[in-house]
Amino acid sequence: MASKVAIVRCSTYEADEVQTAVERALGLLGGVEEFVRPGERILLKPNLLVGATPESAVTTHPSVFAAVVRVLQGAGATLTYGDSPGFGSTAGAARKAGIAQVAEDLGVALADFSDGQQVSFPEGRLIKQFFLAIGVLEADGVVSLPKFKTHGLTRITAAVKNQFGCVVGLRKGEWHARMPDVERFCQMLVDLNRCIAPRLSVCDAVVAMEGNGPRSGTPRPVGAIVASADPVALDATLARIVGLDPALVGTIVYGEEFGLGTASDVELVGDPLEEFVVPDFEVNRSPASTTGGSKGPVSFMRRFVVPKPVIRPDRCTACGTCVRVCPVTPKAVDWATPGGAADGRPPRHDYGRCIRCYCCQEMCPEGAIQIEVPPLGRIIHRGS
């Protein structure tokens, strides 16, 4: 049976317009009763990458969060919410994003995303165990509220990747270190989704992020609420909206291969997809891998071919965030001198150690780190 994806026009974050769009989207999918029952404990999982204002398009907009809360509460569900930010606390990120105030006003408690527990998942194709937040494990079900953005490693981040925030704190960095190539990392994300089994994804694509995402890119209006019970079908639909071949997105490819969902058998309902297409959306459409291989001569060639994070000294404030979040030991990005930031000079990368996880680029608060393709890589990429 084809997976339904609802695409509904939503041009602004004005509360009434968002509420109408969310209600229409869920109605097109069969109604909220398809996903929750009265008395169930449902965890809402927004994207709270870092503490950022709603206007920056880094996090799920509070208007979308509020609209989904009202619909699920109307169905009799008891709600909590949470995420594990890449940097800082859940509460702090939620306050800056405007979600904490909405949650307080509507009576939605903050779930426990500080502590976690090891969970066995014998059905995993690659990963058999995950360390998940207690807030996830205490819920009867999860409803995912992703933000549509570009991503240096996975090209786009939306429904499938949103569940990575269910892994507690620094353990996310451990996964990057354990899965240094994009293929295995995406396989891990798919197994994570199969383990958590979110019931529904409602994606904020009213204003997406293009370019240097997922934190330092440019807000770009798409004007849509996109919803589905199938995170793979949802992500494939978003890829098609921005002219990105779904076959280049590992979470989509392995999501279909591992049985999480489908990218090839999708029934679109709601407004025509053609009305939302953004052909000049800035996203990585190169067929070349974002990480390259991890062994032997391919690893040696990585530094000359594969895209790499580059610090722009004119933007760097020497805050040290990139050094702290680097998951590699010894650090692949570190201070040039033992004095650290005392001399005011930016950190520097050791590309021989760099695994191309792009955590430094993802978390830089100044947008000072960009992903660049080395000259030899540009030649090869053009040829391919």
Contacts in CASP RR format, 6 or more apart in sequence:
PFRMAT RR
TARGET T0000
AUTHOR 0000-0000-0000
METHOD contacts of the structure
MODEL  1
MASKVAIVRCSTYEADEVQTAVERALGLLGGVEEFVRPGERILLKPNLLV
GATPESAVTTHPSVFAAVVRVLQGAGATLTYGDSPGFGSTAGAARKAGIA
QVAEDLGVALADFSDGQQVSFPEGRLIKQFFLAIGVLEADGVVSLPKFKT
HGLTRITAAVKNQFGCVVGLRKGEWHARMPDVERFCQMLVDLNRCIAPRL
SVCDAVVAMEGNGPRSGTPRPVGAIVASADPVALDATLARIVGLDPALVG
TIVYGEEFGLGTASDVELVGDPLEEFVVPDFEVNRSPASTTGGSKGPVSF
MRRFVVPKPVIRPDRCTACGTCVRVCPVTPKAVDWATPGGAADGRPPRHD
YGRCIRCYCCQEMCPEGAIQIEVPPLGRIIHRGS
1 265 0 8 1.000
2 262 0 8 1.000
2 265 0 8 1.000
2 266 0 8 1.000
2 267 0 8 1.000
3 228 0 8 1.000
3 229 0 8 1.000
3 230 0 8 1.000
3 232 0 8 1.000
3 233 0 8 1.000
3 261 0 8 1.000
3 262 0 8 1.000
3 265 0 8 1.000
3 266 0 8 1.000
3 267 0 8 1.000
4 28 0 8 1.000
4 29 0 8 1.000
4 228 0 8 1.000
4 229 0 8 1.000
4 230 0 8 1.000
4 233 0 8 1.000
4 266 0 8 1.000
4 267 0 8 1.000
4 268 0 8 1.000
4 269 0 8 1.000
5 226 0 8 1.000
5 227 0 8 1.000
5 228 0 8 1.000
5 230 0 8 1.000
5 233 0 8 1.000
5 234 0 8 1.000
5 237 0 8 1.000
5 266 0 8 1.000
5 267 0 8 1.000
5 268 0 8 1.000
5 269 0 8 1.000
6 24 0 8 1.000
6 25 0 8 1.000
6 26 0 8 1.000
6 27 0 8 1.000
6 28 0 8 1.000
6 29 0 8 1.000
6 225 0 8 1.000
6 226 0 8 1.000
6 227 0 8 1.000
6 228 0 8 1.000
6 269 0 8 1.000
6 270 0 8 1.000
7 25 0 8 1.000
7 224 0 8 1.000
7 225 0 8 1.000
7 226 0 8 1.000
7 237 0 8 1.000
7 268 0 8 1.000
7 269 0 8 1.000
7 270 0 8 1.000
7 271 0 8 1.000
7 272 0 8 1.000
7 273 0 8 1.000
7 276 0 8 1.000
8 21 0 8 1.000
8 22 0 8 1.000
8 24 0 8 1.000
8 25 0 8 1.000
8 28 0 8 1.000
8 224 0 8 1.000
8 225 0 8 1.000
8 226 0 8 1.000
8 227 0 8 1.000
8 270 0 8 1.000
8 271 0 8 1.000
9 21 0 8 1.000
9 223 0 8 1.000
9 224 0 8 1.000
9 271 0 8 1.000
9 275 0 8 1.000
9 276 0 8 1.000
10 17 0 8 1.000
10 18 0 8 1.000
10 21 0 8 1.000
10 206 0 8 1.000
10 223 0 8 1.000
10 224 0 8 1.000
10 225 0 8 1.000
11 17 0 8 1.000
11 206 0 8 1.000
11 221 0 8 1.000
11 223 0 8 1.000
12 18 0 8 1.000
12 206 0 8 1.000
13 54 0 8 1.000
13 61 0 8 1.000
13 63 0 8 1.000
13 64 0 8 1.000
13 206 0 8 1.000
13 207 0 8 1.000
14 63 0 8 1.000
15 63 0 8 1.000
15 66 0 8 1.000
15 67 0 8 1.000
18 61 0 8 1.000
18 63 0 8 1.000
18 64 0 8 1.000
18 66 0 8 1.000
18 67 0 8 1.000
18 206 0 8 1.000
18 225 0 8 1.000
19 66 0 8 1.000
19 67 0 8 1.000
19 70 0 8 1.000
21 67 0 8 1.000
21 225 0 8 1.000
22 64 0 8 1.000
22 67 0 8 1.000
22 68 0 8 1.000
22 71 0 8 1.000
22 202 0 8 1.000
22 225 0 8 1.000
22 227 0 8 1.000
23 67 0 8 1.000
23 71 0 8 1.000
24 270 0 8 1.000
25 202 0 8 1.000
25 225 0 8 1.000
25 226 0 8 1.000
25 227 0 8 1.000
25 270 0 8 1.000
26 32 0 8 1.000
26 35 0 8 1.000
26 71 0 8 1.000
26 200 0 8 1.000
26 202 0 8 1.000
26 227 0 8 1.000
28 227 0 8 1.000
28 269 0 8 1.000
28 270 0 8 1.000
29 35 0 8 1.000
29 200 0 8 1.000
29 227 0 8 1.000
29 228 0 8 1.000
29 229 0 8 1.000
29 269 0 8 1.000
32 71 0 8 1.000
32 72 0 8 1.000
32 74 0 8 1.000
32 75 0 8 1.000
33 75 0 8 1.000
34 229 0 8 1.000
35 143 0 8 1.000
35 199 0 8 1.000
35 200 0 8 1.000
35 229 0 8 1.000
36 42 0 8 1.000
36 72 0 8 1.000
36 75 0 8 1.000
36 76 0 8 1.000
36 77 0 8 1.000
36 143 0 8 1.000
36 199 0 8 1.000
37 75 0 8 1.000
37 76 0 8 1.000
37 77 0 8 1.000
38 75 0 8 1.000
38 76 0 8 1.000
38 77 0 8 1.000
39 76 0 8 1.000
39 77 0 8 1.000
39 78 0 8 1.000
40 76 0 8 1.000
40 77 0 8 1.000
40 78 0 8 1.000
40 140 0 8 1.000
40 141 0 8 1.000
41 77 0 8 1.000
41 78 0 8 1.000
41 79 0 8 1.000
41 80 0 8 1.000
41 138 0 8 1.000
41 139 0 8 1.000
41 140 0 8 1.000
41 141 0 8 1.000
42 72 0 8 1.000
42 77 0 8 1.000
42 78 0 8 1.000
42 79 0 8 1.000
42 80 0 8 1.000
42 139 0 8 1.000
42 140 0 8 1.000
42 141 0 8 1.000
42 142 0 8 1.000
42 143 0 8 1.000
42 199 0 8 1.000
43 79 0 8 1.000
43 80 0 8 1.000
43 81 0 8 1.000
43 82 0 8 1.000
43 111 0 8 1.000
43 135 0 8 1.000
43 136 0 8 1.000
43 138 0 8 1.000
43 139 0 8 1.000
43 141 0 8 1.000
43 142 0 8 1.000
43 143 0 8 1.000
44 65 0 8 1.000
44 68 0 8 1.000
44 69 0 8 1.000
44 72 0 8 1.000
44 79 0 8 1.000
44 80 0 8 1.000
44 81 0 8 1.000
44 82 0 8 1.000
44 108 0 8 1.000
44 143 0 8 1.000
44 145 0 8 1.000
45 81 0 8 1.000
45 82 0 8 1.000
45 83 0 8 1.000
45 136 0 8 1.000
45 142 0 8 1.000
45 143 0 8 1.000
45 144 0 8 1.000
45 145 0 8 1.000
45 162 0 8 1.000
45 163 0 8 1.000
45 165 0 8 1.000
45 166 0 8 1.000
45 198 0 8 1.000
46 59 0 8 1.000
46 60 0 8 1.000
46 65 0 8 1.000
46 81 0 8 1.000
46 82 0 8 1.000
46 83 0 8 1.000
46 97 0 8 1.000
46 99 0 8 1.000
46 145 0 8 1.000
46 146 0 8 1.000
46 147 0 8 1.000
47 58 0 8 1.000
47 59 0 8 1.000
47 60 0 8 1.000
47 83 0 8 1.000
47 145 0 8 1.000
47 146 0 8 1.000
47 147 0 8 1.000
47 149 0 8 1.000
47 157 0 8 1.000
47 162 0 8 1.000
47 204 0 8 1.000
48 59 0 8 1.000
48 60 0 8 1.000
48 82 0 8 1.000
48 83 0 8 1.000
48 85 0 8 1.000
48 90 0 8 1.000
48 93 0 8 1.000
48 94 0 8 1.000
48 97 0 8 1.000
48 99 0 8 1.000
49 58 0 8 1.000
49 59 0 8 1.000
49 85 0 8 1.000
49 86 0 8 1.000
49 93 0 8 1.000
49 214 0 8 1.000
49 215 0 8 1.000
49 362 0 8 1.000
50 58 0 8 1.000
50 59 0 8 1.000
50 85 0 8 1.000
50 86 0 8 1.000
50 87 0 8 1.000
50 88 0 8 1.000
50 93 0 8 1.000
50 96 0 8 1.000
50 215 0 8 1.000
50 363 0 8 1.000
50 365 0 8 1.000
51 58 0 8 1.000
51 59 0 8 1.000
51 85 0 8 1.000
51 88 0 8 1.000
51 92 0 8 1.000
51 93 0 8 1.000
51 95 0 8 1.000
51 96 0 8 1.000
51 97 0 8 1.000
52 58 0 8 1.000
52 59 0 8 1.000
52 93 0 8 1.000
52 96 0 8 1.000
52 97 0 8 1.000
52 215 0 8 1.000
53 96 0 8 1.000
53 97 0 8 1.000
53 98 0 8 1.000
54 61 0 8 1.000
54 62 0 8 1.000
54 97 0 8 1.000
54 98 0 8 1.000
55 219 0 8 1.000
56 219 0 8 1.000
57 147 0 8 1.000
57 149 0 8 1.000
57 207 0 8 1.000
57 208 0 8 1.000
57 209 0 8 1.000
57 217 0 8 1.000
57 219 0 8 1.000
57 220 0 8 1.000
58 97 0 8 1.000
58 147 0 8 1.000
58 149 0 8 1.000
58 209 0 8 1.000
58 214 0 8 1.000
58 215 0 8 1.000
59 93 0 8 1.000
59 97 0 8 1.000
59 99 0 8 1.000
59 147 0 8 1.000
60 97 0 8 1.000
60 99 0 8 1.000
60 145 0 8 1.000
60 146 0 8 1.000
60 147 0 8 1.000
60 204 0 8 1.000
61 147 0 8 1.000
61 204 0 8 1.000
61 206 0 8 1.000
61 207 0 8 1.000
62 97 0 8 1.000
62 98 0 8 1.000
62 99 0 8 1.000
62 101 0 8 1.000
62 102 0 8 1.000
64 145 0 8 1.000
64 202 0 8 1.000
64 204 0 8 1.000
64 206 0 8 1.000
64 225 0 8 1.000
65 81 0 8 1.000
65 99 0 8 1.000
65 102 0 8 1.000
65 103 0 8 1.000
65 145 0 8 1.000
66 102 0 8 1.000
66 106 0 8 1.000
68 143 0 8 1.000
68 145 0 8 1.000
68 202 0 8 1.000
69 79 0 8 1.000
69 102 0 8 1.000
69 103 0 8 1.000
69 106 0 8 1.000
69 108 0 8 1.000
70 106 0 8 1.000
72 79 0 8 1.000
72 143 0 8 1.000
73 79 0 8 1.000
73 106 0 8 1.000
79 107 0 8 1.000
79 108 0 8 1.000
79 109 0 8 1.000
80 108 0 8 1.000
80 109 0 8 1.000
80 110 0 8 1.000
80 111 0 8 1.000
80 135 0 8 1.000
80 138 0 8 1.000
80 139 0 8 1.000
81 94 0 8 1.000
81 99 0 8 1.000
81 103 0 8 1.000
81 108 0 8 1.000
81 109 0 8 1.000
81 110 0 8 1.000
81 111 0 8 1.000
82 90 0 8 1.000
82 94 0 8 1.000
82 110 0 8 1.000
82 111 0 8 1.000
82 113 0 8 1.000
82 133 0 8 1.000
82 135 0 8 1.000
83 90 0 8 1.000
83 93 0 8 1.000
83 94 0 8 1.000
83 113 0 8 1.000
83 165 0 8 1.000
84 90 0 8 1.000
84 113 0 8 1.000
84 133 0 8 1.000
84 165 0 8 1.000
84 166 0 8 1.000
84 167 0 8 1.000
84 168 0 8 1.000
84 169 0 8 1.000
84 172 0 8 1.000
85 93 0 8 1.000
85 169 0 8 1.000
86 169 0 8 1.000
86 172 0 8 1.000
86 325 0 8 1.000
86 362 0 8 1.000
86 363 0 8 1.000
87 321 0 8 1.000
87 324 0 8 1.000
87 325 0 8 1.000
87 363 0 8 1.000
90 110 0 8 1.000
90 113 0 8 1.000
90 114 0 8 1.000
91 100 0 8 1.000
91 110 0 8 1.000
92 100 0 8 1.000
94 100 0 8 1.000
94 103 0 8 1.000
94 110 0 8 1.000
95 101 0 8 1.000
100 110 0 8 1.000
102 108 0 8 1.000
103 109 0 8 1.000
103 110 0 8 1.000
111 133 0 8 1.000
111 134 0 8 1.000
111 135 0 8 1.000
111 136 0 8 1.000
111 138 0 8 1.000
111 139 0 8 1.000
112 133 0 8 1.000
112 134 0 8 1.000
112 135 0 8 1.000
112 138 0 8 1.000
113 133 0 8 1.000
113 134 0 8 1.000
113 135 0 8 1.000
113 168 0 8 1.000
114 133 0 8 1.000
114 134 0 8 1.000
114 168 0 8 1.000
115 133 0 8 1.000
115 134 0 8 1.000
115 168 0 8 1.000
116 131 0 8 1.000
116 132 0 8 1.000
116 133 0 8 1.000
116 134 0 8 1.000
116 137 0 8 1.000
116 168 0 8 1.000
117 131 0 8 1.000
117 132 0 8 1.000
117 134 0 8 1.000
117 137 0 8 1.000
118 129 0 8 1.000
118 130 0 8 1.000
118 131 0 8 1.000
119 129 0 8 1.000
119 130 0 8 1.000
119 131 0 8 1.000
119 132 0 8 1.000
119 137 0 8 1.000
119 195 0 8 1.000
120 128 0 8 1.000
120 129 0 8 1.000
121 127 0 8 1.000
121 128 0 8 1.000
121 129 0 8 1.000
121 130 0 8 1.000
121 191 0 8 1.000
121 194 0 8 1.000
121 195 0 8 1.000
122 128 0 8 1.000
123 194 0 8 1.000
124 191 0 8 1.000
124 194 0 8 1.000
124 195 0 8 1.000
124 258 0 8 1.000
125 187 0 8 1.000
125 190 0 8 1.000
125 191 0 8 1.000
125 258 0 8 1.000
126 184 0 8 1.000
126 187 0 8 1.000
126 188 0 8 1.000
126 191 0 8 1.000
127 187 0 8 1.000
127 188 0 8 1.000
127 191 0 8 1.000
127 192 0 8 1.000
130 167 0 8 1.000
130 191 0 8 1.000
130 192 0 8 1.000
130 195 0 8 1.000
131 167 0 8 1.000
131 168 0 8 1.000
131 171 0 8 1.000
132 166 0 8 1.000
132 167 0 8 1.000
132 168 0 8 1.000
132 195 0 8 1.000
132 196 0 8 1.000
133 165 0 8 1.000
133 166 0 8 1.000
133 167 0 8 1.000
133 168 0 8 1.000
136 142 0 8 1.000
136 166 0 8 1.000
136 196 0 8 1.000
141 197 0 8 1.000
141 198 0 8 1.000
141 199 0 8 1.000
142 163 0 8 1.000
142 166 0 8 1.000
142 196 0 8 1.000
142 197 0 8 1.000
142 198 0 8 1.000
142 199 0 8 1.000
143 198 0 8 1.000
143 199 0 8 1.000
143 200 0 8 1.000
143 201 0 8 1.000
143 202 0 8 1.000
144 159 0 8 1.000
144 162 0 8 1.000
144 163 0 8 1.000
144 198 0 8 1.000
144 200 0 8 1.000
144 201 0 8 1.000
144 202 0 8 1.000
144 231 0 8 1.000
145 162 0 8 1.000
145 201 0 8 1.000
145 202 0 8 1.000
145 203 0 8 1.000
145 204 0 8 1.000
146 157 0 8 1.000
146 158 0 8 1.000
146 159 0 8 1.000
146 161 0 8 1.000
146 162 0 8 1.000
146 201 0 8 1.000
146 203 0 8 1.000
146 204 0 8 1.000
147 157 0 8 1.000
147 158 0 8 1.000
147 162 0 8 1.000
147 203 0 8 1.000
147 204 0 8 1.000
147 208 0 8 1.000
147 209 0 8 1.000
148 156 0 8 1.000
148 157 0 8 1.000
148 158 0 8 1.000
148 203 0 8 1.000
148 204 0 8 1.000
148 205 0 8 1.000
148 208 0 8 1.000
148 209 0 8 1.000
148 222 0 8 1.000
148 226 0 8 1.000
148 238 0 8 1.000
149 156 0 8 1.000
149 157 0 8 1.000
149 158 0 8 1.000
149 208 0 8 1.000
149 209 0 8 1.000
149 213 0 8 1.000
149 214 0 8 1.000
149 217 0 8 1.000
150 156 0 8 1.000
150 157 0 8 1.000
150 209 0 8 1.000
150 210 0 8 1.000
150 211 0 8 1.000
150 212 0 8 1.000
150 213 0 8 1.000
150 214 0 8 1.000
150 217 0 8 1.000
150 282 0 8 1.000
150 283 0 8 1.000
150 284 0 8 1.000
151 157 0 8 1.000
151 161 0 8 1.000
151 213 0 8 1.000
151 214 0 8 1.000
151 358 0 8 1.000
151 362 0 8 1.000
152 213 0 8 1.000
152 214 0 8 1.000
152 284 0 8 1.000
152 290 0 8 1.000
152 307 0 8 1.000
152 358 0 8 1.000
152 361 0 8 1.000
152 362 0 8 1.000
152 371 0 8 1.000
153 182 0 8 1.000
153 185 0 8 1.000
153 290 0 8 1.000
153 291 0 8 1.000
153 356 0 8 1.000
153 357 0 8 1.000
153 358 0 8 1.000
154 161 0 8 1.000
154 182 0 8 1.000
154 185 0 8 1.000
154 186 0 8 1.000
154 189 0 8 1.000
154 249 0 8 1.000
154 250 0 8 1.000
154 251 0 8 1.000
154 290 0 8 1.000
155 244 0 8 1.000
155 248 0 8 1.000
155 249 0 8 1.000
155 283 0 8 1.000
155 284 0 8 1.000
155 290 0 8 1.000
156 235 0 8 1.000
156 238 0 8 1.000
156 239 0 8 1.000
156 242 0 8 1.000
156 244 0 8 1.000
156 249 0 8 1.000
156 283 0 8 1.000
157 214 0 8 1.000
158 201 0 8 1.000
158 203 0 8 1.000
158 205 0 8 1.000
158 231 0 8 1.000
158 234 0 8 1.000
158 235 0 8 1.000
158 238 0 8 1.000
159 198 0 8 1.000
159 201 0 8 1.000
159 203 0 8 1.000
159 228 0 8 1.000
159 231 0 8 1.000
159 232 0 8 1.000
159 234 0 8 1.000
159 235 0 8 1.000
160 189 0 8 1.000
160 190 0 8 1.000
160 193 0 8 1.000
160 231 0 8 1.000
160 232 0 8 1.000
160 235 0 8 1.000
160 251 0 8 1.000
160 252 0 8 1.000
160 255 0 8 1.000
160 260 0 8 1.000
161 189 0 8 1.000
161 251 0 8 1.000
162 201 0 8 1.000
163 189 0 8 1.000
163 192 0 8 1.000
163 193 0 8 1.000
163 196 0 8 1.000
163 198 0 8 1.000
164 172 0 8 1.000
164 175 0 8 1.000
164 189 0 8 1.000
164 192 0 8 1.000
165 172 0 8 1.000
166 192 0 8 1.000
166 196 0 8 1.000
167 175 0 8 1.000
167 192 0 8 1.000
173 325 0 8 1.000
173 327 0 8 1.000
173 357 0 8 1.000
173 359 0 8 1.000
174 327 0 8 1.000
175 185 0 8 1.000
175 188 0 8 1.000
176 185 0 8 1.000
176 327 0 8 1.000
176 355 0 8 1.000
176 357 0 8 1.000
176 359 0 8 1.000
177 327 0 8 1.000
177 328 0 8 1.000
177 329 0 8 1.000
177 355 0 8 1.000
177 357 0 8 1.000
179 185 0 8 1.000
179 187 0 8 1.000
179 188 0 8 1.000
180 291 0 8 1.000
180 294 0 8 1.000
180 355 0 8 1.000
180 356 0 8 1.000
180 357 0 8 1.000
181 289 0 8 1.000
181 291 0 8 1.000
181 292 0 8 1.000
181 293 0 8 1.000
181 294 0 8 1.000
182 250 0 8 1.000
182 289 0 8 1.000
182 290 0 8 1.000
182 291 0 8 1.000
182 292 0 8 1.000
182 356 0 8 1.000
183 250 0 8 1.000
183 254 0 8 1.000
183 289 0 8 1.000
185 357 0 8 1.000
186 249 0 8 1.000
186 250 0 8 1.000
186 251 0 8 1.000
186 253 0 8 1.000
186 254 0 8 1.000
187 254 0 8 1.000
187 258 0 8 1.000
189 251 0 8 1.000
190 251 0 8 1.000
190 254 0 8 1.000
190 255 0 8 1.000
190 258 0 8 1.000
190 260 0 8 1.000
191 258 0 8 1.000
193 231 0 8 1.000
193 255 0 8 1.000
193 260 0 8 1.000
194 258 0 8 1.000
194 259 0 8 1.000
194 260 0 8 1.000
198 231 0 8 1.000
199 229 0 8 1.000
200 227 0 8 1.000
200 228 0 8 1.000
200 229 0 8 1.000
201 227 0 8 1.000
201 228 0 8 1.000
201 229 0 8 1.000
201 231 0 8 1.000
201 234 0 8 1.000
202 225 0 8 1.000
202 226 0 8 1.000
202 227 0 8 1.000
203 225 0 8 1.000
203 226 0 8 1.000
203 227 0 8 1.000
203 234 0 8 1.000
203 238 0 8 1.000
204 225 0 8 1.000
205 222 0 8 1.000
205 223 0 8 1.000
205 224 0 8 1.000
205 225 0 8 1.000
205 226 0 8 1.000
205 238 0 8 1.000
205 241 0 8 1.000
205 276 0 8 1.000
206 221 0 8 1.000
206 222 0 8 1.000
206 223 0 8 1.000
206 224 0 8 1.000
206 225 0 8 1.000
207 219 0 8 1.000
207 220 0 8 1.000
207 221 0 8 1.000
207 222 0 8 1.000
207 223 0 8 1.000
208 219 0 8 1.000
208 220 0 8 1.000
208 221 0 8 1.000
208 222 0 8 1.000
208 242 0 8 1.000
208 281 0 8 1.000
209 217 0 8 1.000
209 218 0 8 1.000
209 219 0 8 1.000
209 220 0 8 1.000
210 217 0 8 1.000
210 218 0 8 1.000
210 220 0 8 1.000
210 242 0 8 1.000
210 281 0 8 1.000
210 282 0 8 1.000
210 283 0 8 1.000
211 217 0 8 1.000
211 218 0 8 1.000
211 282 0 8 1.000
211 283 0 8 1.000
212 218 0 8 1.000
212 361 0 8 1.000
212 367 0 8 1.000
212 370 0 8 1.000
212 371 0 8 1.000
213 362 0 8 1.000
214 362 0 8 1.000
215 362 0 8 1.000
215 363 0 8 1.000
215 364 0 8 1.000
215 365 0 8 1.000
215 367 0 8 1.000
216 361 0 8 1.000
216 364 0 8 1.000
216 366 0 8 1.000
216 367 0 8 1.000
216 369 0 8 1.000
216 370 0 8 1.000
217 367 0 8 1.000
218 282 0 8 1.000
220 278 0 8 1.000
220 281 0 8 1.000
220 282 0 8 1.000
222 241 0 8 1.000
222 276 0 8 1.000
222 278 0 8 1.000
223 276 0 8 1.000
224 241 0 8 1.000
224 271 0 8 1.000
224 276 0 8 1.000
226 234 0 8 1.000
226 237 0 8 1.000
226 238 0 8 1.000
227 234 0 8 1.000
228 234 0 8 1.000
228 237 0 8 1.000
230 260 0 8 1.000
230 261 0 8 1.000
230 262 0 8 1.000
230 266 0 8 1.000
231 260 0 8 1.000
231 261 0 8 1.000
232 251 0 8 1.000
232 252 0 8 1.000
232 255 0 8 1.000
232 256 0 8 1.000
232 260 0 8 1.000
232 261 0 8 1.000
232 262 0 8 1.000
232 263 0 8 1.000
233 261 0 8 1.000
233 262 0 8 1.000
233 263 0 8 1.000
233 266 0 8 1.000
235 246 0 8 1.000
235 249 0 8 1.000
235 251 0 8 1.000
235 252 0 8 1.000
235 263 0 8 1.000
236 246 0 8 1.000
236 249 0 8 1.000
236 252 0 8 1.000
236 263 0 8 1.000
236 266 0 8 1.000
237 266 0 8 1.000
237 268 0 8 1.000
237 273 0 8 1.000
239 245 0 8 1.000
239 246 0 8 1.000
239 249 0 8 1.000
239 252 0 8 1.000
240 246 0 8 1.000
240 273 0 8 1.000
240 277 0 8 1.000
241 273 0 8 1.000
241 276 0 8 1.000
241 277 0 8 1.000
241 278 0 8 1.000
241 281 0 8 1.000
242 277 0 8 1.000
242 278 0 8 1.000
242 279 0 8 1.000
242 281 0 8 1.000
242 283 0 8 1.000
243 277 0 8 1.000
243 278 0 8 1.000
243 279 0 8 1.000
243 281 0 8 1.000
243 283 0 8 1.000
243 285 0 8 1.000
244 281 0 8 1.000
244 283 0 8 1.000
244 285 0 8 1.000
245 285 0 8 1.000
246 252 0 8 1.000
246 253 0 8 1.000
246 263 0 8 1.000
247 253 0 8 1.000
248 285 0 8 1.000
248 287 0 8 1.000
252 263 0 8 1.000
253 263 0 8 1.000
254 260 0 8 1.000
255 261 0 8 1.000
255 263 0 8 1.000
256 262 0 8 1.000
256 263 0 8 1.000
256 264 0 8 1.000
284 290 0 8 1.000
286 373 0 8 1.000
286 381 0 8 1.000
286 384 0 8 1.000
287 381 0 8 1.000
287 384 0 8 1.000
288 305 0 8 1.000
288 306 0 8 1.000
288 377 0 8 1.000
288 380 0 8 1.000
288 381 0 8 1.000
288 384 0 8 1.000
289 306 0 8 1.000
290 306 0 8 1.000
290 307 0 8 1.000
290 356 0 8 1.000
290 358 0 8 1.000
291 302 0 8 1.000
291 306 0 8 1.000
291 355 0 8 1.000
291 356 0 8 1.000
291 357 0 8 1.000
292 298 0 8 1.000
292 302 0 8 1.000
292 305 0 8 1.000
292 306 0 8 1.000
292 356 0 8 1.000
293 299 0 8 1.000
293 302 0 8 1.000
294 355 0 8 1.000
302 351 0 8 1.000
302 352 0 8 1.000
302 356 0 8 1.000
303 351 0 8 1.000
303 352 0 8 1.000
303 354 0 8 1.000
303 374 0 8 1.000
304 374 0 8 1.000
304 376 0 8 1.000
304 377 0 8 1.000
305 374 0 8 1.000
305 376 0 8 1.000
305 377 0 8 1.000
305 380 0 8 1.000
306 356 0 8 1.000
306 373 0 8 1.000
306 374 0 8 1.000
306 377 0 8 1.000
307 356 0 8 1.000
307 371 0 8 1.000
307 372 0 8 1.000
307 373 0 8 1.000
307 374 0 8 1.000
308 349 0 8 1.000
308 351 0 8 1.000
308 354 0 8 1.000
308 356 0 8 1.000
308 371 0 8 1.000
308 372 0 8 1.000
308 373 0 8 1.000
308 374 0 8 1.000
309 333 0 8 1.000
309 349 0 8 1.000
309 354 0 8 1.000
309 356 0 8 1.000
309 358 0 8 1.000
309 360 0 8 1.000
309 361 0 8 1.000
309 369 0 8 1.000
309 370 0 8 1.000
309 371 0 8 1.000
309 372 0 8 1.000
310 349 0 8 1.000
310 369 0 8 1.000
310 370 0 8 1.000
310 371 0 8 1.000
310 372 0 8 1.000
311 322 0 8 1.000
311 333 0 8 1.000
311 346 0 8 1.000
311 347 0 8 1.000
311 348 0 8 1.000
311 349 0 8 1.000
311 368 0 8 1.000
311 369 0 8 1.000
312 367 0 8 1.000
312 368 0 8 1.000
312 369 0 8 1.000
312 370 0 8 1.000
313 346 0 8 1.000
315 366 0 8 1.000
315 367 0 8 1.000
315 368 0 8 1.000
316 346 0 8 1.000
316 347 0 8 1.000
316 366 0 8 1.000
316 368 0 8 1.000
317 366 0 8 1.000
317 368 0 8 1.000
318 340 0 8 1.000
318 341 0 8 1.000
318 344 0 8 1.000
318 345 0 8 1.000
318 346 0 8 1.000
318 347 0 8 1.000
319 341 0 8 1.000
319 365 0 8 1.000
319 366 0 8 1.000
320 341 0 8 1.000
320 347 0 8 1.000
321 360 0 8 1.000
321 363 0 8 1.000
321 364 0 8 1.000
321 365 0 8 1.000
322 333 0 8 1.000
322 347 0 8 1.000
322 359 0 8 1.000
322 360 0 8 1.000
322 363 0 8 1.000
322 364 0 8 1.000
322 369 0 8 1.000
323 331 0 8 1.000
323 333 0 8 1.000
323 334 0 8 1.000
323 335 0 8 1.000
323 347 0 8 1.000
325 359 0 8 1.000
325 360 0 8 1.000
325 362 0 8 1.000
325 363 0 8 1.000
326 332 0 8 1.000
326 333 0 8 1.000
326 334 0 8 1.000
326 359 0 8 1.000
326 360 0 8 1.000
327 355 0 8 1.000
327 357 0 8 1.000
327 359 0 8 1.000
328 353 0 8 1.000
328 354 0 8 1.000
328 355 0 8 1.000
330 353 0 8 1.000
331 350 0 8 1.000
331 353 0 8 1.000
332 349 0 8 1.000
332 350 0 8 1.000
332 351 0 8 1.000
332 352 0 8 1.000
332 353 0 8 1.000
332 354 0 8 1.000
332 355 0 8 1.000
333 347 0 8 1.000
333 348 0 8 1.000
333 349 0 8 1.000
333 350 0 8 1.000
333 354 0 8 1.000
333 360 0 8 1.000
334 347 0 8 1.000
334 348 0 8 1.000
334 350 0 8 1.000
335 341 0 8 1.000
335 345 0 8 1.000
335 347 0 8 1.000
335 348 0 8 1.000
336 343 0 8 1.000
336 345 0 8 1.000
336 346 0 8 1.000
336 347 0 8 1.000
336 348 0 8 1.000
337 343 0 8 1.000
337 345 0 8 1.000
346 368 0 8 1.000
349 360 0 8 1.000
358 371 0 8 1.000
360 369 0 8 1.000
361 369 0 8 1.000
361 370 0 8 1.000
361 371 0 8 1.000
373 381 0 8 1.000
END
